[in-house]
Amino acid sequence: MGCDGGTIPRRDELVRLKKKPEKVDRDVEIAATWKHCSLTQEPLREPIVACELGRLYNKESVLEHLLDKSRFDNAQHIRSMKDVHTLNFTENAAYRGECAEKGDGYIDRQTARYICPVVGVEMNGRYKFVYLYGCLCVLSERALRELKSRNCAKCNKPFTAEEVIVLNGSEEEVAVLRERMESRQQQAKLEKRNKRKKAETQSIDEVTSAKQKRLANGLNTSVQSASSSTTQPHTNVQSAKTSVLASKTRKSDASDKPGKETRGTLSIADDPNASKVFKSLFTSSDAAKNQGHAHWVTYNPFYN
């Protein structure tokens, strides 16, 4: 059984077999995760930030995502700049960049830009690297295993096991980091709520203390006014007595002085300083009393 020309087909030409999955080049995968931004796939450039899931980003890309959150779908957990952190890397002295010194020179693409400050291994994706949530220093996992210390080997700050965040980890490691991230967010919310309640209670206490002070001041002023009102009649009596005594002394002084009699006790006819002509003008004079006709000022029907 054959075809025209005497050709005999093989089994793989007649039967469709399941295609094998395409293998991704290991170097390409490493370059995509460790040398490029997780959002825009652009080459990483400082300042380099990382989220709490261990992914690396350019800071400019994160700002673009925050301005337009519908642009990227793989960064929905980044809601503000507080969700990313600027990392403290250690430069590799042997790194010379992506360009060759001469036109036909060899470019070593396996040399990484950053290394571990303790062990000295390069951060090229072949070794596992972590960063500490407290101090944001980048170290290799090998350095943490060898040192067995709870202080950072670069800045000597203490850290806990939950603060160790794996960079570009596996799916299982990312799931663990997501749970820790959510627990930290819940703890931050509780602390913020407690802080707000504490501030409210402090303000309420301040208001109540101010009210109590005002009430105490009002009671003191009322007591002082009551005491002043009780002492006021006594002062009024004393002032009245002093005024009466002053008036009596003034009258006694006036009576003691000669020629200073009052108007009701002194008569013009008895005034030694007045002349007879001036005294004859008044009815109290002797000439007016002894005349036989009415006075020119008054009318007396006895004489008419």
ABEGO torsion letter per residue (X at the ends): XBBBGGBBBBAAAABBBBBBBBBBBAAAAAAAAAABBAAAGBBBBOBBBBBAAGBBBBAAAAAAAAABAAABAAAAABABAAABBBBBBBBBAABAEABBABAABBBBAABBABBBAAAGBBBAGABBBBBBAAAGBBBBAAAAAAAGBABBAAAGBBBBAAABBBBGBBAAAAAAAAAAAAAAAAAAAAAAAAAAAAAAAAAAAAAAAAAAAAAAAAAAAAAAAAAAAAAAAAAAAAAAAAAAAAAAAAAAAAAABBGABBAAABBAAABAABBAAAAAABAABAAAAABABBBAABBBAAAX
